[in-house]
Each structure stands twice: as structure tokens, then as C-alpha cells.
Amino acid sequence: MKAGDVVDAISKWAHVEVELNPTCDVYRSGTPDTEVSGIVTSFMATVDVIRKAIELGANMIITHEPTFFTGWDTTDWLENDAVYGQKRDLIEAHGVVIWRCHDKMHMTKPDGIYAGLLRELQWEGYRQESGAESRDINRAWADVKSAFNDYYVIPRTTVGKLAEYFKTKLQMGVVRIVGSPEMECERVGILVGGASIGLGVDEALPMKIMRTKSIDVMVCGEITEWTLCAYVNDARMLGLKKALLIIGHERSEEWGMKHMAEWLRPLVSGLPVTFVDAQEPFRYL
């Protein structure tokens, strides 16, 4: 089976069979004509992930996020850069095909990244689908996905206990909190990856979702300290019932790629498919 056949199978599974333009779902190395010996799925094709793929005998990596450090994986600015050069040499020396699956993962119904996270948390039964009250958000940002507007009603707990749950389920050493750990909560929003920074429309998404859905706690990936973080922090200072859990971009999105390996296996004619955790990039001292 060729790399192009694998990509076609994913596109059909995602019901996205037309060419997206523009899209970041492109080959970062290799060609569609490469015969595939095995596949690795991961949040990001880090050097360690590439080395693990080589060790496994897999010559195709399907990554959710960029390989070369910018959103569109542009490399013209990296000429004579040692990090880029050595990483590229590693990839080329072992004939590794890297194909990014970002847009298609978020365009599936349900969103493939959210579906993986909810499965990892065992929260599928808590999901409340977005309704008419989210239309003002959709008008403000036309590309917002319904998954961003969904919220979750969980058994009543405290922010501190919720943070501990996320630490355990998502294998984290640290979860940052804005708000009181003792605050009781049951209505939770989730904005994976960069959605919690508004994706270019600061006022349109995070704070409006918290207000329109009466969210107690927003769980998010990326954070801008003067937008959603400031909103929740001021709410705390005013004695209002709001809190924020910050789990990072990677920990919020890795799980979609973990569970991608499961649904991909029957689509690729028996090729070995292995999930390799890119792992949280931070170390805490």
C-alpha cells in the first residue's frame, strides 16, 4: 500500500474527499508513491517520535501538528539552521514519509481530536450538544466548530479534584488552575489546542461560551494571559463562580491521534499502525 492510498483512505473515512485549499494537510517529507511498511500516529513528528518510528520499522508518520516549527511548515527561513538541517537529514536518511492530518481530523463528525480526548477521559456520556444559544458565537466567528460549543455536565466535584482527575487520565505532572481549587463545579467547557486563545478573534469564542453555557470551569489548551485567563481571574476576584484548567496544546490534542490508530488499522490492509505519544514538552522544576 502506498502513502497516497493511506491518505485517500483517511479522506474517505473523514468524508472529506475534495481538495482543501488552503490546507496544512500535506506531505512534509516523502511522496504519495512511497510503499508503506508501517504507520505511526502522533500529535507531532518530534525527533524522538521519528526515531521511534524508525525503531518500529514504520516509514510513515501521520502527525496532527507541524514538523518544522510554524503553522504552515514553511522552511525558507530555516536555511543553514542546525536544528532543521539535522532533523531533515534524519528523516531523509531513513526514507520517512510525514503527512499532516490536521484539518481533516477537525472536520470529521464528530471532531476526531475531541472524540479521542473524550474517550480518554471517559466523558462521552456527559456531553451536551451545542444548541441555538451558540449562534451568536457562530456569527462572530464563521469557522467555529460545534465541538467548541459543546459542554459537559459532570457529577458535582471541586476544581481541585477535577484537576487531579485530568492529571491522572492524561498522565500529567502539573495542571495549572485559575480560580479556587475548593470551588464546586459541574458544568465544564473544553477548548482543545489553540481554540482557547480565540484563534484570532479574542472576544468571540472563550468568554462568550463561558457566559452563554453558564460554564463553571473551562478546560483549555493554549492560554493568553490577558484574554480568557484575565476574564476568569477577575471573576474570581469578584466572587463569581468561574475557574480555568490549563492542560496545554499537546495534552489536550494527543488523544485524538492515539485513537486514530484504532480506526485506521482496518482501513490500511493490515499494515501495522502504532500510536507514539509525542509527550508533553515541558519539564517542571
N, C-alpha and C positions, 0 to 999 in steps of 0.2 A: 504494500500500500504506500502511495506517495504522500508527501506532505500536503499537496494540494487536495488530495482526496479526503484527508483528515479535516482540513479547513472546510471543505464542502459539506461534510457530514455534520460538522458543528453548526454551520449556517442553516442547514435544513432543520436540525433539531431546534434551533432558536427561532425558526420561522422568519429568518432574515436572509432571503435568497437574492436580494438585489444588492448591487454595489453601493456602499455608503460613501458619500463624498461631501465633505472631507471625513476621514476616519483615521483613527490611530491603530485600527486592527490590520496591521501589515506585517510583512516579514522583516525582522531586524537582522537576520542572517540567513544564509541558505536560500534555496529556491523551492517552488512548488513541485519540481520534478525529482526532488531527493527521495530515495527509498527510505522509509522509516523503519528503524529497528526497535524502537521503543519510545514511549512518550512520558514526559514529566510535566505535571501541572504544578504551578506555584504562583503566589502573589507577585513575585518579582524574580527575574533571572539574575540574581546576585552571583558573585564569583563562587561562593560556596554551593549555591544551587546548581550552577553549571558543572562544578567538579563532581557533585553527587550524581548528576545525570550521566556523566562520563563513566563514573564508577559502576553505575547500574547498566551500562551498555545502551542507554537511551540517547538517540541522536536528534530528538525533537523536544523542545521545551515550549509549552504554552503558558505564557505569562499574562497576568492581568495588567500590570503596570510597566512603565518604561524600562528599557535595558540601559540606555545611555543618558540618563540624568535630566532629561527635560520631557515635558508633556508630549511632544511630538517626536521625540527621539532624534532630533537634529544633531548632526555630528560635525558640521563645518567649523564650529567654534572650538572643536577638540583637537585640531591639528597639533601634532607634537606633544600632546598631553600623555603623560606616562600611564595614568590610570586607564584611560580609554584604550591606548595602544596595547597594553598588556592584556586587558580583558578581551579585546577584539582578537588578539593573537591566540589566546586560549580557545576561543570559540572556533576560529578558523582551523586551528591545528587539529581539532577533533571533529570537524565537519558537522557542527551542531546547528540545526535549524531552530531559530527562535521566532515564534509567531505570537503576536499580541492579541489577546481576546478581551477587550475592554468594552467597547460599545455594544457588541452582541450580547455579552453577559448581562449588561444592564437593560437591554431591550427585550429580553425574554419575559414571558408572563407565566409565573411571577419572576421578578428580577432575580437572576441567578446568584448574585452576590448576597442579597438579603436572604434568599432561600437557604443558602448554606449557613449563614450566621444563625438564623432561627432554628435550624436543625441542630446546630452545635449547642445552642442554649436550651433546646427542648421547649421552645416558646411558640410553636406553631398554633397551639390551641388558644393562645392569649391574644392573637392578632384581631384587631378591629379594622375593617377596611375603610379607606377614606370615603367620605361622602360629599354631599352638596356644600357643606360648610367650608370645604377646601378650595372652592372655585376662585375666591379672591386671590389665593396664593398662585393658582394656575394662570390667572390672567396676568399677574405681576411677573411671572417667570414661565414662559410658554413651554419650556422643555422639562419642567419638573415632573418626576415620575410619581405614580400613585404610591409606590412603596415608601417614598419620603413622607407622604401624608398619613400613612397608616400609623396607628398607635396600638399599645398593648396594655390590657388590664390584667395585672398580675395579683396574686394573693398579697394582701397588705403586709408590708415589711418596712424596714427603715433604709435610708440611703446607705448607711454603713454596711448593713447586711447585704444589700443589693450589690455594693461594690465587691464584697467578699465573694459573692456568687460569680460575678464576672471574672474575678481573679482566678477562681478555681476552674470554671468552664473553659476559659480562653487561655489558660496557662500563663498568667501574668504575675509578675512580682509586685507591681505597683499600679494602682488605679488612682488618678487624680480626681479630686472632688471639689466642686464649688458648691457651697451650701453647708447645711448642718448634717453630720452623719446620723444624728438622732431623729431627723425629720421622718415622719411616716409618709409612705408613698404607695400608690397602686396604679397610677396612670403614667405610662412610660412611652416616650418617643425615641426613635432611633434614626440617626442620620450618619450613615457609614461614610468612610473616606473623607472627601472634601466637601460633602453636602452641608456640613455644619458651619462652614465659613460662608455660606450663601452662594458660592460658585459665581461670584461677580455681581451678585445682587444682594448686598448685605441685609437690607431691610425686608426682603421679600419672603425669605424662607424660614430661618430658625425661630425667630421670635414670634412670627405670626402663627407658626404651627403650635408653639407652646401656648399661645393665647386661645386660638380657635379650638384646640383639642383639650384645653384645660389640663395640660401636661404637668405632672408633678416633677418628673425627672427626665431630662433629655440625655440620652447616651450618644456620644458623638465620637468621630474620628479626629480629624484636624480641628484646631481651635485658633481663632483670632481673639486675642485678649481684650480688644476694645469693641467687640460686637456681642456675640451671644454670651461670652464669659462675663462681660461687664453688665449685661442685662440681668443675668441670674444673680450676680454678686450684689447688685443694687436691690434686687428683690429680697435677698436675704437680709440686707441691712434695714429694709423697710418692714421686716417681719412677715413677708409673704412666703407662701409655700412653694418654693422653686429650688431645684438643685440640678447639678450637671455632673455627669461622669464622663471623663475624657479617657478613651481607651486607645487612641492613636489610629492612624490610617491603616497600617498593616494588620493590627489585631482585629480591626472591625471588618476587613475585607478578605483576609486569608481563607476564611472558611468556605466561601463560595468556590474557591479553586480546589479545596480539599474534596468537596462533594462533587465537583465537576469530574474528578477521576472516576467516580462510581457510575455516573450516567454516560460517560464517554466510552467506557470499555466495550459495551455491546455494539457500539457504532463503528469500531475500527478493526473489525475482522480478526479478533484475537490478539492484537498487538498488546504487549504489556504496558499498562498505564499506571504510573506511580505518583502519588502526591508527595512533594517535598516542601516542608514548611520553610519559608524564607526567614522566619523568626523575627521577633521584634528587634529593631535596630539599636535600641537604647540599652545602656548599662547604667544602673543606679548605684551611686556611692553614698 
